[in-house]
Amino acid sequence: MSNIPSKDISKPTLSIYNTLTSQLLNDIYNKFDNIFSTKKNQNKIDLNLNKQRNQNNQDKIDLDLNNNVITCRIENIGEYVINKQPSIYEIWLSSPISGPSKYKLKMDNNFKNKHTWLSKCNKNIINQLNREIEQIEKMV
């Protein structure tokens, strides 16, 4: 979607922005939750082999979605904070891996439901998080 010519991109209404940011935040929260729940379940299977490892891994993740802010603390890695900035139609990401970044909602007028969240460098927030989650999965 980042290849859409700028003349085809419009600014969304606040209502659309709020709907799409809520969707995005829920999707990101669920992605983190699914990954770390899977890790915890894998650790429970290993419980008989290594109780200490299981107890330590369960304490590694603290995930919260409250008032349109995701906070994900990952022991020995750092803290993610992802939140809405409705006055400027952005999502802000603070990452322990890539640092702070801002993403604007870009909508394509030619396709009713086609949109993406892009940084000034045309990086997509979902792609960025997917890359980082792959790195984190190897560390947790």
N, C-alpha and C positions, 0 to 999 in steps of 0.2 A: 504494500500500500504506500510505501514511502516514495514510490515513483510517480505519484499523481502530480500532474502539473499544478502549480500554485493557484492558477486562475480557477481551477475546479474545486478548490477547498474553501469552505465557508466556516464562519464562526457559529457555533451552536447556540441555541437559546439556553438560558440558565436551567430550565427544566430538563432539557436533553442532557446537558452537562451533568446535572445531579443524578439522573438516571444512569448514565454511562459510567460515572465515577463510582457509584454504589455497586454496579455490576462488576467493575474492574476490581475494586477492593475486596468484594466477596470472592471473586475468582482467585485472586492472589492469596487471600487468607486460606481458602480451601486447598490450594496447591501446597502451601506450607504445611497445613494441618495433615493432609494426606501423606506427604513425604515423611514427616516426622512421626506420624502414627504408625506408618509401615515400619519405620526404623525401630520404634518401641516394641511393636509386635514381634519383629525379628529377634529383638533382644530377649523377649519373654521366652521364646522358643529355646534360646541358648541359656536360659536361667540355670538349668541343671549343670551346665558346663562351667559357668562362670557367674556366680551371684553378684560379685562385686562389679563386674562390667555392666550388668543389667541395671543395678541401682545407680551407677554413675551416669549412664546414658539417659535414663529417665529424667534426671535433673538437668540435662544439658540444654533443653529447649523450654522457653517461656513465650507463648504465643497469645496475643490478645487483639481483638478488634473492638474498639469502643469509640463512639462519636466520630465515625469516619476516619479513624486513625488505626493503622496496623502497627503493632509493636511486636517484634520478634527478636528475643534475646537468645543468642546461641553461645553457650559456654565456650571459651577459648577462641571464639571467632569475633563476636561483637554483637551489635544491635542494629536491626533494620527498623526504620520508621518510615511509613508511607502514609501520606495524608493529602486531603483535598485542599485546594486554594481557590474557592469559588469566585472570589472577586477578580481573579485574573485567569480563570478557566484553566488551571493547571493541577497536576499531581506532582507532589514533591517526594523524592526518594532519598533517604539517607542510608547508605550502605556501608557496612564495615569492610567491604571488598573494593568497591569502586568509588566510594565517597558520595558527596551530595550531587543530585541532579534534578532538573525540572523537566516536566513533560507536558506539552500542550496537546489538547484534543484536536485532531484534524479530521474533518468530515469531507467526504466526497459527494458533491452535489449530484453527480451522475448515477450514483448507486445509493439507494435509500438508506440502507443499514451499514454501509461501509465506513469504517472509521478506524483510527489508530491513535496511539499516544506517542509523540515524537519529541525528542530533545532538540536543542539547537543544532546538534551535530547529526540530526536525522537518525538517532538511535531509538529503537522501539523499546518501551519499558518491559514488555513481555519477553522479548528476546534477551534483553539485558538480565532480567531476573532468571530466566531459564539457564543462561550460561553460569551465573553465580550459584544457582541451586545445584547444578552438576558438580561444581567445585566443592560445595559444602557437603554434599552427600558422600564424597570421598573422604572427608575429614571427620564426619560425625560417626 
